[in-house]
């Protein structure tokens, strides 16, 4: 995983690694912390009980689909344990013979003229139609260390199976469904909150559309998922989430910000999930805002210098002239055709075009 910057601090919000364990280029403000805080920051993807949602474990289906019998039985056993009606609800559902057929949502498709904000609304509507997964078993195993191409294959499987999802699955699906929007920058935003003696984690897909920030996501609460691209700054967006958490008595402890994600569905790069880790309590309000804006500048600089995620437009210009370029440079295209009276080399350029069209249709 690429190195990033970390701004951490004391309190009960988690421990920062030692300087010796930090990757190169990490900028850090840190203090020592106790073992209890370190346990709170343990890896979230290890063990049978992969995550704890407010102290309650939930499971991950590691056997793929269709769900194997052992995972299926474990899911219903867990439902009986966490549901207020216990085993009765599991028996009632499993014993029913007239369950309604659930419609499968249609994957959104767009006309070239459809504005990006309208596309984002359609993508979020599709994610919402899949519904939140309340079973306590995550149906799709998301390994954050997988290359982007593998995660996109998994997202494609999500659209085929149309099963309920949780927040991390929604982020991967949001990336997949916005790959055809090269002007839209996408980056992960993770939240860690504290309520009633337990820590809660949540993640959304931040977006930047024409200089305005928003987000796609899935949550039990409406105000912790979709945000239209209407926020002038990244700090305004994050503080809006913090206010939403405050309305349900959660205290925001940490915010993790990733770098922009490539639009190339075949990229073997990994998503950079934690470029900046901000300890809210340690930083204070003003410094917290400054660090959020610093991260926003970092993303803009990487994109401007060409060191960020590869843009589909930039990559394809090396191999094939895109329709947009052809329209904006008609004289150049005509002069090329005049230099090829035989037309023998012409077929070599359109070979890459089926990949572009197939990519758009697939999304």
N, C-alpha and C positions, 0 to 999 in steps of 0.2 A: 504494500500500500504506500502511495506517495506520502512524503513527509508534509506536515502542516504546521500551523502555529497553534499554541495552546496558551490560554490565559486562564489560570486556575487559582484557587485560593483555599482558605480554611473553611471551618464550619462543617456542617453535616452533609454537604452536597457532593462529596466524592473526593478521592485522592488523585493527585497528579503524580505521574511516574517520576522517578529520579532523573537527574540530568544525564546520567550515564546511559539510561535506557532510551533516551529521546532520540528521534531521528534528526539528521542534520537539517539545519534551517528552521528549527522550531523556536519560536519566540515565546517566552514563558515568564509568568510571575507566579511563584509557587511558595507554599508553606508546607510543613510536615503535618500529617494527619494520622489519626488512629486507625486501628485495624477494622473497626466497625465501618468507618467511611470507605476504606479500601474494599471491603466486601461488597459495598453498595455499587462499586464500579467494576465488578467482575464481568468477564465477557458474557454477552447476552445470547450466544448461540451454542452453548455447550450443554451437554447433559440431556437426559430424557425430558426433563421439564425445562424447556428452552428459555422461557421468559416467565417472569412473574408480574402479573398485572395487578398492582396494588396488593401484593403479598399472596395473591391467588395464582398458582401455576397454571399454565395452559400448555398443551402439547402440540407437536408438529408432526404431520404425516410425512414420514421419511420413505415410505414405500411406493410413492407415486400413485397414479390413478389407473384403473379403479382401486379404491381403498381396499386393502387386504382385511381379512376377517379380524385379526388381532387388533389392528388400529380401530376398526369399526366398533368392536366391543369395548375397547378402552374409551372411545369417545362417549358412548352412551353411559358408561359407568361414571365418567367424569361429569356428564350432564346431570345425572341423578344426584351427584354430590354437591354441585354448585347451584342447582335450580331450587327455588323456594318450595316447589311441590315435590321435590325429590324424585323417587323412582316412578311416581304416578305419571308424571309428564312423559317420561321415556316410554313407559308401557302404553300410554294412550296413543302416542305417535306411531310407535312401532307396530302396534296392533291394529291400526286403522286400515281399512280397505278402500276408503273413498277419499283419500287425500287429493286436494286440488292439484291440477297440473300447473307448475310454475312456468310462466312464459320466459323464453330466453331472450335477453335484450339484444338488440342489433348493434353491432360495432359501428360507431359513427363514421360516416364518409362525408367528404367536403368538396364543394366546387372550388376551383382555383380562386374565385373572387370572394370567397367567404372570409370575412375579417378574422384575425386571430382571436380576439376576445370571444366571438361567437363560437369558434371552434373549441375554445377552452370550456365554455359553458356546456357544449355537447359532450365533451370528454367527461366532465364532472357528472353530468346527468347519467351517463352510461355507468360510471363507477358506482354512483348511488343506487342505480337499478339492480346492480349485483347484490346489494344489501350487505349489511355488517354481519360478520360471522360471530354468533353468540354461543357456539357449541363448546368453546374451550379447546378446540382442535384446529390448528391452522392447516388447511388442505394442501397448500403449496409450500415446499421447503425453499426458503430464500437464503442462500449463502452469499453474504455480502462480498466475499473474496472472489466470487466467480467473475470471469470476464463478462463484459457487457453483452457479447453475442449470446452467451448461455442464458443470461437473465432475460434477454429479448425472446428467446425460444420459449422460456417458461411463461412469459407474458402472453405469447401467442396461444399457449395451452390454456391459460386462464380464460381467454375469449371463447375458446371452443367448449370448455367445461361449464362456464358461466356459474360457478359456485360462489357462495358468500366469501368475502375476503376481509382481512384486517388492514391496518394502516400501512405496514411495510409492503404487503402485496399491492396495495393501491399505488404506492410510489413507483414500483416497477412497472405496473400497468400504465400509469400516467406517462412515464418516459416512453414506453412503446407507442402509445397512441398520439404522442406529440412529436415523434421523430420526423414527420413530414412537414414540420414547421421550423425551417432553418433560422428564421429571425427570432425565434423564441428561445431564450436561455433557460435551462432547467438545472436546479441544484437542490440537494436534500437539506432539510432543516429538521433537526431532532430536538425534542424537549424532554426535560427531566423535571418532574414536579414532586412535591411532598404534600401529603394529606393524611391526617389521622394515623400517624405512625408508619406510613408506608410510602414508598417511592413508586411513581408511575412514569412510564416512558411512552412517547408518542413521536411520530414522524410524518412529515408532509413533504410534497415536492414543491419547492419554491420556484417561481417563474418570473422572468423579466421580459415584458412585452413593450417595446418602444420606450424604455426608460421607466415604466411603471411596474411595480411589484405586485404579485399575487401568489396563489398557491392552489394546488390540487391535493385531494386526500380523502381519507375515510376515517370516520370517528363515530362514536355513539352520540356525540353532541354536534349539533349543526354548526355551531360557531367555532369548532376546532377542526374543521376540514376545509371546505372551499373558501377561497378569498379571491374575488375578482381582481384583475390587474388594475387597481385604482390607487395604490399606495405610492407616493412620490419617492420614498426611500425604503431601504431594507429595514431600518430601525422602526419605521412606522408599522410595517407589516408584523414584525416580531412583537412589538409592544401591543398590537391588537390581539395577538394570541395570548399574551400575558394577561390582558384585561379579561379575555374570555375565561381563562383559567381562574382568575380571581372571582368571577361570578359563581363558580362552583367550589370556592374555598380551597383551591389548590395554590400552593406557593411555588413559583418558578425558581428552580435551583440552577439548572444549566441549560445552555443552548449550544448545539453542535451544528456547524455549518460546513457543508461540503462545497467542492468546486463544481463548475459547470460540467454537465454530462454531454458526451459526444452524441451527435445525431446519427452517426453511422451504426446501424444495427448489427454490423459484422465486426465491429471493433473488438479487439482482444484486450483492450485496456480495462482496468478495474475502476469502478466508481470511487471517487475520493469522498468518503462519507464524513470525515472529521478533519477538515483543513483548519478550522478554528473551533476551539472549545472554550466557551465563555462561562465563567463562574459568576452568576448574577450578584450574589451577596457580596462577594469579595470585591468586585469591580465598583459597585456603586452605580447610581443611575447615569450620571454623566459619562463615566468611562465605559459603561455598558453600551451606550449609544455610539460612542466614538469607535469602539471595537467592531460594532456591527457595520458602520460605514467604512471602516478600514477594510473589512472583508469584501464589501461591495466594490471598493476600489481595486482590490486585488483581483477580483474576477474580471473587471473591465480591462485591467492592464494585461492579464494573461490572454484575453481574447484579442486585444489590440496588437499585442506583440506576436501573435500566432503561436504562443506556447500553450494555449488552453486546448480544450477538446477540439478535434478536427471537425470543421464544418463540411457538410456534404457538398456545398457549392464549391468550396476551395479544393476539396479532394477531386471532384469530378472535372474541374477545369483542366487538370493535368492530362486526363484521359479522353474526355469527350466534351464537345461544345454543347452547353445546356441550351434549352429553348429560350430561356431568358436572355442569355448572352447573344444568341443569334438575333433576337429582336432588337436589342440595344445597339448592335454593331452590324447593321445590314451591309454596309459597304465592304467591311472586312470579309464577311462571309461570301459576298459575291465575287470578290477578287480571288478568293481561294478556289471557287468553282471555275473561274476562268482559267486558272493555272492547271486544271485537271480535265483537259478535253477528253481524254480517254475514259475517265471515270473508273479506272482500275483500282485506285486506292480509296475510293469513296466508301466502299462497304466496311472498311476497317474501323471507321469512327462510330457508326451506329451500333456496334456490337455491345457496347456497354449500356445502351439505352433500355433494353428489356429489364436490366437490373433496377434502373431508376423507376420505370413504370411499375414493375412488379412490387417494388418497395412501397410505392404510394398506394397501390391497390391493396396490398397486404395489410397495411396499417388502417 
